Amino acid sequence: MPHITEHYRFSNDELNIIKIVNDEGFTYRDWGSERLEPVRSSIRRFYREAQKGLCPYCMKAVSLQAAGNAHVEHILPKSLFENFIFEPKNLCVICADCNTAKNNSNAINDDELDTCNGAAQTYPRSTRRFKIIHPHIDEYSDHIVRTGIFYIDRSPKGHFTIGICKLNIATHKFGHDEGIINDFEYFQMMHKFQNGTEPEQREVFDRIRALIPRPALQRGPAF
């Protein structure tokens, strides 16, 4: 089941605002305008609830009150696909880290660019058309397994999502002591996870779990 199972529906008042800004020559640079602030706030509130407070790329918490860690995301970037700026299935909320990392990166397969940027107004519905995990379409666990601070790709789409959103940045910085595991070992582990038997996959999980830092035990005062 996709992470988001219900998309946003604009009210009549919101549709009127959108019509007015479009009639005035709206471009993607106007998305942050004051006139659209109530629309953005309503979208943010809706997807916070629909996503159960989780970023659909890293599956960490987004802010439930402040806007700074709950950015309204255009899955197909608004700077590249102006036709879909107000398409509900192109919208969600994401955390500040994923927003910064993903930025304006193209999320659709290269051979679909002409189709989406041409006269066609229909938003892509098929999973095969996207390079990134699409929260309205894809089952997250089909493409990525998250174990602690480690993200393991299970498909090319999962691999792309991990890379474009820099999901393993904490692993590279803080995840394990230098020398415990090198890049070649990590590649071998991922290959075994994707192609190995069930016991071999379990071995990989156990190996990764052992690398995750554990907090020191709290000790009471000695008397």
N, C-alpha and C positions, 0 to 999 in steps of 0.2 A: 504494500500500500504506500502511495506517495506520502511524504511528510505533510503536505498541504492537501486536504481533501475538499475544501470549499473555497471558492475565490470571492474576492470583494465585488460588491454590487454598488454602483454609484447611485446616490439619491437624485431626484429630479433637480434639486437645487445645484448639486455638484455637476450634473450634466450641463446645466445652463452656464455655469462658470467655465467649464471646459469649452463649450461652444463659443463663448465670448472671447476667450484667450486665443482660440484657434482662428477665429475671424480676424483677430488683430495681428495675425502673422506670428503666432507662437513658434518658438524654437526650443531646443532642449536646454538652452541657457536660461530660459525663463522658468524652468521647473522649480527653482528656489524662490520665486517671486512671492511677495506678501499676499497677493490675491489668492494664491493656491495653498496658503498655509493651512486653512481649515481642511482642505481635501487631503493634504499630506498627513495631517494629524489623525484624521479618520482612518486612512489606510493603515497607518502605523498601529493604531489601537486594534484594528481588526486582525492584522496578521500576527501581532503579539499573541493574541488569543488562539488563532488558528494553528500557530506553530508551537503552542504550549510553552512559549518563552524560550525557544531554542533556535539558534542560528542554523539554517538548513545546510550549510557547508561544513562547519566544524562541529556542530551539535553541542556547542557550549551555550551558556545562558546569554540572552540579550537583556538589556535593561527593560524593566516593566514600567518605569516611570520616566526616567530621563531619556531624551532623544539622542544623546551623544553616543550611546552604545546600542541603538536600535535604528539603524539607517534604513530608510525605504530604498530597496534595491530594485534596479531594473536588470533582470536576468540577461536579456539582450540589451546591451548598453544603450542608453538614450541618445548618446552622441552619434551612434552608428545606425540606430533604427528608430528614427523619430516617429514612424507610423505606429509603433507599439508603446509609446510613452504612457498611455492611459489604458493599455490592455491589462485587465486584472490578472490574467495568468502569466504576465510578465513581471508581476510585482510580488515582493515579500519583504521581510525585514531581516537584516543581517547584522552581525556584530561589527564593532569598529575595526578590528584587526582584519577580518575578511573583506570589509569594504575598502580598506587601504590597499590590501594586496591585490584584489581582483581589479579594482579601478575600472578602466574602460576596456578591459580585455574582451575580445570577441569570444562568445560562448557557443556559436553555431558552427557546424562543419563548413569548411571553406567552399565546398561546391554548392552550398545553399545560399551564399551571400547574394548572388544576383536575384534569386527568387524573392528573398525577403526585402531587398532594397528596391525592387521593381514596382510595377503597378499593383501587384497583388497585395491585398489588405488582410489576408487570412493569417492568423498567427500559427506557427508550426505546432503540431500536436503530437508528432511522433518522437519517441525517445532517440531514434537513430539520427535525427537531425541536429542534435545538440552534442557538443563536445564536453559540456559540464553536466554534473548531476542536476537535473531540473526538479525542484521541490514539488511542483505540481504534477509531475509525470512519473518520476523514477522512485523506486524503492531504494533508500539509501544503502541498506545492508547488502544489496546486490552488487554494489560497486566499491564500498569502503567498509572496512572493519576498524573500529576505533578501540584500542586497548590502552587504557591509561592515556599517556600523552603521545602514544604511537598511533599513526594512521597507516593502515595497510590497504593498498589498492587491490581490488579483485577484478578490475576490468580496465580497459583503456580510458573509459570515462572517469573512473575513480582515480586513475593515475593523473589525468589532466586536472581534475578538481584539486587533488592534493598539491599539485605543483603550482597552479595558478593562484590558489589561496594561501600557499605557503603553510600548509597545515602542520608539517613536521618541524617548523622552525624552533619550537621549544625543545624538541628532541635533540636537534643539532646544537643548541646552546646549553641546555641543562639536563638533557634526558639521561645521560649515562656518563660515567667517568671515562675520560680519554683513554683509549687502549682496550676497553672492554669489548668493543665491537667496531670493526672497520667497515668501509663501504662495500668491500667485496663480500664479507660475511653477511651484511645486510641484504645484498642482492641475492645471495644464495638462499637466505631465509625466505625472502619474498617469493622466489621461484618455487621453493618447496611448498610454501603455503598455497600458491595458486594451482600447482600441478600435482601435489603429493597425495598420498592416501590420508584417510582420516587420522590415523595415529601420527603421521608425519605433520599434519596441520596442527594437531594438539601439541606436538613437540615445539613447533614454532611459537604458539601462544605461550607456552610455559617459559620458553627462552626469553620472549619479550617481557613477560610479566616479571621475570627475575631482574630485568634491567631497570624497571621503573623505580625511581627513588622512593623509599619509604620514610615517613617522618620518624624521628627518634622517639623512643618510648619516654613518656613523661615519668619522672621519678619524684617521689615525695621527699620532703626534707628529712635528712638523717638526724636521729636524736641519740 
